[in-house]
Amino acid sequence: MKRIIKYLIYPITFFIGQFLINYFFVFLFNQHQLRLLSNNYPFLSHKQLISKLNQLIKTSQYKLNLSNYMNSKALIIILITSIIFIPLFYNIYKKYKNHNITKIKKNDVLFIILLGISISLIFNITLSSINYFLHFTNNYQLSQLPIYIQILSSGIMGPIIEELLFRGIVYNKIKEDYKPMKSIIISSIIFSLFHFSNPLNVLYAFMMSFMFIYLYEKYKTLWAPILLHCIANTSTILIIYLIVMNIIWLNMIIVLIMIVILIILHKLIIKNDLK
């Protein structure tokens, strides 16, 4: 139990922190709704206004207004989350920071970029094609957020926070107690469970965790998995626009090209590293 707590304490802290930050803005929105109700019904008591607000919360219009409000505050929420958690997690990670860093060269950057794009496109295009017929997730829809906010949030800040947390802290803590492969599997399970929007996302996160750890151990620095994470997430954001168009023949060509790239990368680089 002590080990489980040691591994999960920071992911749970992050999860609770995200919830509280979002809840704070929901609270501000509800206070604004109360003021509007007070202006519309000046003779009602505070208790009666609260009752009206509770009725309003159940309506679809309220949910739509709240969604629009949260989208309008998305940039602020991203910045607050980053300002709180990046310094916090980095200070904890410094204990595990490896000083025997393998320099990341231009060819390495190209390798990581191609790896991130190919894995992301193969998975997401294949999954979206299956989803077109089975409709098991709503993830493949255009977001209401401006694309620059999506990239800043999910494509840059999110990966930095998650790599500091899950590879920098959780994986290194598990390595203190277990052998390498067991540490990789346990940390990957923890990482995947924090991406539980649907079962296939859990599978994707589990698979990607192996790649993030592989790069972390290869280069002895978090910058490598951070770059892969950023590229993979940004590719997913950008590919949504192509997925929504659902041009099957084009999607098939892209997947085949990405599979060829992945096979080449595996034969030239990954296979030798794994040996």
Backbone torsions as a table, in degrees:
resi	resn	phi	psi	omega
1	MET	NA	-38.9	179.1
2	LYS	-62.9	-39.4	179.1
3	ARG	-65.2	-44.0	179.7
4	ILE	-59.2	-44.9	178.7
5	ILE	-62.0	-41.3	-179.4
6	LYS	-62.2	-38.0	-178.6
7	TYR	-77.6	-34.5	-170.8
8	LEU	-97.0	-12.2	-172.4
9	ILE	-58.6	-42.2	-177.2
10	TYR	-78.4	-39.9	172.7
11	PRO	-59.7	-40.2	178.7
12	ILE	-66.8	-40.3	176.7
13	THR	-58.9	-43.4	178.8
14	PHE	-64.3	-44.6	179.8
15	PHE	-60.3	-46.6	179.2
16	ILE	-65.2	-40.8	179.0
17	GLY	-60.6	-44.6	177.3
18	GLN	-60.7	-43.1	179.7
19	PHE	-60.9	-45.2	-177.2
20	LEU	-66.8	-38.8	178.1
21	ILE	-62.5	-46.4	178.7
22	ASN	-66.2	-39.4	179.8
23	TYR	-63.1	-36.0	178.6
24	PHE	-59.5	-42.7	179.9
25	PHE	-73.1	-31.6	173.4
26	VAL	-64.9	-40.2	177.8
27	PHE	-61.1	-44.7	178.2
28	LEU	-61.3	-40.8	178.8
29	PHE	-63.2	-42.6	180.0
30	ASN	-66.6	-35.1	176.2
31	GLN	-64.6	-37.8	176.3
32	HIS	-64.7	-40.2	178.3
33	GLN	-64.4	-37.6	177.9
34	LEU	-64.1	-40.2	178.8
35	ARG	-64.8	-39.0	177.5
36	LEU	-64.7	-42.1	178.2
37	LEU	-64.8	-38.5	179.0
38	SER	-63.9	-37.8	177.3
39	ASN	-69.0	-35.9	-179.0
40	ASN	-78.5	-30.0	-178.7
41	TYR	-128.4	73.1	-173.6
42	PRO	-65.5	-18.7	-176.2
43	PHE	-94.2	-2.3	179.2
44	LEU	-82.2	146.7	176.3
45	SER	-75.6	168.6	179.9
46	HIS	-61.5	-39.4	179.5
47	LYS	-62.7	-41.1	179.0
48	GLN	-68.4	-35.8	177.0
49	LEU	-65.5	-39.6	177.3
50	ILE	-62.2	-41.0	178.9
51	SER	-61.9	-42.5	178.2
52	LYS	-65.2	-38.3	178.9
53	LEU	-63.4	-41.5	178.3
54	ASN	-61.7	-35.3	176.1
55	GLN	-69.9	-38.8	-179.3
56	LEU	-65.2	-37.3	-177.6
57	ILE	-59.1	-28.5	-177.7
58	LYS	-78.5	-9.8	-175.1
59	THR	-86.3	154.2	178.6
60	SER	-69.3	-29.7	179.3
61	GLN	-65.4	-39.8	177.4
62	TYR	-61.4	-45.9	-179.0
63	LYS	-61.8	-39.4	178.1
64	LEU	-65.3	-45.5	179.1
65	ASN	-63.3	-40.6	178.7
66	LEU	-65.0	-42.4	178.6
67	SER	-60.5	-44.1	178.3
68	ASN	-64.4	-38.2	179.4
69	TYR	-65.8	-46.0	-179.3
70	MET	-64.9	-36.2	176.4
71	ASN	-64.4	-37.6	-179.9
72	SER	-69.1	-23.7	-179.7
73	LYS	-101.2	7.4	-173.5
74	ALA	-58.3	-42.2	-178.0
75	LEU	-64.0	-42.2	178.4
76	ILE	-63.9	-42.0	-179.8
77	ILE	-62.6	-42.5	178.5
78	ILE	-60.4	-46.6	-177.3
79	LEU	-65.2	-42.7	178.8
80	ILE	-62.2	-46.6	179.9
81	THR	-59.1	-44.4	-178.2
82	SER	-67.6	-42.8	-178.8
83	ILE	-63.2	-34.4	-179.4
84	ILE	-78.6	-50.2	-165.8
85	PHE	-92.0	-30.2	-179.8
86	ILE	-63.5	-50.5	177.1
87	PRO	-62.6	-38.5	-179.4
88	LEU	-61.2	-52.2	-177.2
89	PHE	-70.0	-33.7	179.8
90	TYR	-65.6	-40.9	179.5
91	ASN	-63.2	-35.1	177.6
92	ILE	-73.4	-40.2	-178.4
93	TYR	-65.6	-28.4	-177.0
94	LYS	-54.8	-27.8	177.9
95	LYS	-62.4	-32.1	-176.2
96	TYR	-101.9	-1.6	-173.8
97	LYS	-60.1	128.3	-179.3
98	ASN	-91.2	130.5	-177.8
99	HIS	-94.7	-5.4	176.6
100	ASN	-93.4	61.7	-174.8
101	ILE	-76.3	135.4	172.5
102	THR	-84.9	122.5	-176.9
103	LYS	-60.9	131.2	178.2
104	ILE	-87.4	111.5	-177.9
105	LYS	-89.8	175.7	-179.2
106	LYS	-60.0	-40.9	178.9
107	ASN	-64.4	-34.7	177.9
108	ASP	-66.4	-41.4	178.5
109	VAL	-61.8	-43.9	178.3
110	LEU	-61.7	-43.2	177.9
111	PHE	-58.2	-47.3	-178.2
112	ILE	-65.8	-41.3	179.4
113	ILE	-62.4	-48.0	179.7
114	LEU	-63.9	-38.4	178.5
115	LEU	-62.5	-47.2	-179.3
116	GLY	-63.7	-44.8	-179.1
117	ILE	-65.5	-45.6	-176.0
118	SER	-64.8	-46.1	-179.5
119	ILE	-63.9	-45.6	-178.4
120	SER	-61.5	-46.8	-176.8
121	LEU	-68.8	-42.1	178.9
122	ILE	-59.6	-49.0	-177.2
123	PHE	-65.2	-51.3	-171.7
124	ASN	-71.8	-37.6	178.3
125	ILE	-69.1	-41.9	177.7
126	THR	-62.4	-46.5	-179.1
127	LEU	-63.9	-41.7	-178.9
128	SER	-66.7	-34.3	178.0
129	SER	-65.8	-41.6	176.3
130	ILE	-66.2	-41.3	-178.9
131	ASN	-64.6	-28.4	179.6
132	TYR	-58.7	-32.6	-178.7
133	PHE	-97.0	-34.7	-173.7
134	LEU	-98.3	-22.6	177.0
135	HIS	54.0	54.0	-178.8
136	PHE	-96.6	-7.6	178.0
137	THR	-148.2	152.5	176.8
138	ASN	-103.2	12.7	-176.5
139	ASN	-64.6	-27.9	-174.6
140	TYR	-92.1	66.7	176.3
141	GLN	-136.9	153.9	177.4
142	LEU	-68.1	131.5	179.8
143	SER	-75.7	152.9	176.1
144	GLN	-78.7	-14.2	-179.5
145	LEU	-77.4	144.7	172.5
146	PRO	-58.0	147.0	-173.7
147	ILE	-62.6	-31.8	-179.2
148	TYR	-67.6	-31.3	177.1
149	ILE	-73.3	-39.3	177.0
150	GLN	-59.7	-45.5	-178.8
151	ILE	-67.5	-42.4	179.0
152	LEU	-62.2	-42.2	-176.3
153	SER	-77.0	-66.0	-174.7
154	SER	-83.5	-24.8	-175.8
155	GLY	-91.8	-20.6	-176.8
156	ILE	-127.9	-65.3	-173.6
157	MET	-66.3	-42.1	178.8
158	GLY	-57.3	-52.6	177.8
159	PRO	-58.3	-39.2	179.4
160	ILE	-62.2	-47.2	-180.0
161	ILE	-63.3	-45.2	-175.8
162	GLU	-67.9	-36.5	178.9
163	GLU	-70.5	-40.0	174.6
164	LEU	-59.7	-41.3	-176.3
165	LEU	-75.4	-57.4	-168.2
166	PHE	-84.9	-35.2	175.8
167	ARG	-93.4	-45.1	-176.4
168	GLY	-67.1	-39.2	-175.8
169	ILE	-107.4	-61.5	-172.4
170	VAL	-60.9	-52.2	-177.9
171	TYR	-60.3	-43.7	-179.5
172	ASN	-66.8	-35.0	176.3
173	LYS	-65.2	-42.3	-179.9
174	ILE	-66.2	-35.9	178.9
175	LYS	-62.1	-23.3	178.4
176	GLU	-68.3	-23.3	-173.5
177	ASP	-112.1	-22.0	-173.4
178	TYR	-130.8	165.5	175.3
179	LYS	-71.3	163.3	-172.4
180	PRO	-51.1	-54.9	-174.3
181	MET	-64.8	-38.6	178.2
182	LYS	-64.7	-38.3	178.2
183	SER	-64.3	-40.8	179.2
184	ILE	-63.0	-45.9	-177.4
185	ILE	-65.8	-46.7	-177.7
186	ILE	-64.1	-46.2	-179.1
187	SER	-66.7	-33.3	178.7
188	SER	-69.1	-37.3	176.4
189	ILE	-63.3	-45.8	179.0
190	ILE	-60.9	-45.5	179.5
191	PHE	-60.6	-44.7	-177.7
192	SER	-67.1	-35.2	-179.2
193	LEU	-69.1	-20.5	175.9
194	PHE	-88.3	10.6	174.3
195	HIS	-128.8	56.6	-169.0
196	PHE	-95.6	28.3	-179.7
197	SER	-62.6	-32.7	170.5
198	ASN	-158.4	161.5	-174.2
199	PRO	-58.0	-36.0	-178.2
200	LEU	-72.0	-30.4	173.3
201	ASN	-64.4	-37.6	177.7
202	VAL	-62.8	-43.9	178.6
203	LEU	-62.8	-44.0	-179.9
204	TYR	-62.9	-45.4	179.6
205	ALA	-63.3	-40.1	178.9
206	PHE	-61.6	-46.4	179.5
207	MET	-63.4	-45.7	-178.0
208	MET	-65.8	-30.9	179.6
209	SER	-59.7	-37.6	176.8
210	PHE	-61.5	-41.1	-179.5
211	MET	-68.4	-40.2	179.0
212	PHE	-62.9	-43.0	-179.7
213	ILE	-68.4	-39.2	177.7
214	TYR	-55.8	-47.2	-179.8
215	LEU	-70.0	-36.3	178.6
216	TYR	-62.1	-42.8	-180.0
217	GLU	-75.3	-30.6	-179.2
218	LYS	-68.1	-44.2	-174.5
219	TYR	-105.3	-7.9	179.0
220	LYS	59.6	29.2	177.7
221	THR	-148.2	148.8	179.3
222	LEU	-74.6	-14.5	-178.7
223	TRP	-61.7	-32.0	-179.6
224	ALA	-67.2	-54.4	177.3
225	PRO	-65.8	-29.6	176.6
226	ILE	-62.6	-44.8	179.2
227	LEU	-62.3	-46.0	178.4
228	LEU	-60.5	-43.7	-179.7
229	HIS	-62.4	-45.1	179.3
230	CYS	-62.0	-45.4	-178.7
231	ILE	-64.9	-45.2	-178.9
232	ALA	-62.1	-46.7	-178.4
233	ASN	-67.2	-42.0	179.2
234	THR	-64.9	-39.5	176.8
235	SER	-60.3	-40.4	178.6
236	THR	-63.1	-42.6	179.3
237	ILE	-61.5	-45.7	-176.2
238	LEU	-72.7	-34.8	-177.0
239	ILE	-71.2	-19.5	179.1
240	ILE	-54.4	-39.5	-177.8
241	TYR	-64.6	-35.8	177.0
242	LEU	-74.5	-38.9	-179.0
243	ILE	-62.8	-42.7	-178.8
244	VAL	-61.3	-33.0	177.4
245	MET	-67.4	-29.0	175.5
246	ASN	54.8	50.2	174.6
247	ILE	-88.2	97.4	-168.8
248	ILE	-59.3	-46.1	-177.1
249	TRP	-63.8	-37.5	178.8
250	LEU	-67.9	-42.6	178.2
251	ASN	-60.1	-41.4	179.8
252	MET	-63.9	-41.7	178.9
253	ILE	-62.7	-44.7	-179.8
254	ILE	-61.5	-45.3	-179.5
255	VAL	-62.0	-43.8	179.5
256	LEU	-62.3	-42.3	178.2
257	ILE	-63.0	-43.4	-179.2
258	MET	-66.6	-36.0	177.3
259	ILE	-64.3	-43.1	177.8
260	VAL	-60.5	-45.7	178.6
261	ILE	-59.9	-43.4	-178.9
262	LEU	-64.4	-40.9	178.1
263	ILE	-63.3	-42.9	179.2
264	ILE	-63.1	-45.9	178.6
265	LEU	-61.0	-39.2	-180.0
266	HIS	-65.1	-45.0	-177.2
267	LYS	-69.7	-39.1	-175.1
268	LEU	-80.7	-35.6	-170.5
269	ILE	-125.1	-58.0	-169.9
270	ILE	-62.7	-44.0	-177.8
271	LYS	-57.8	-44.0	179.1
272	ASN	-66.0	-38.7	178.5
273	ASP	-64.1	-42.6	-177.6
274	LEU	-66.5	-31.2	176.1
275	LYS	-63.4	NA	NA
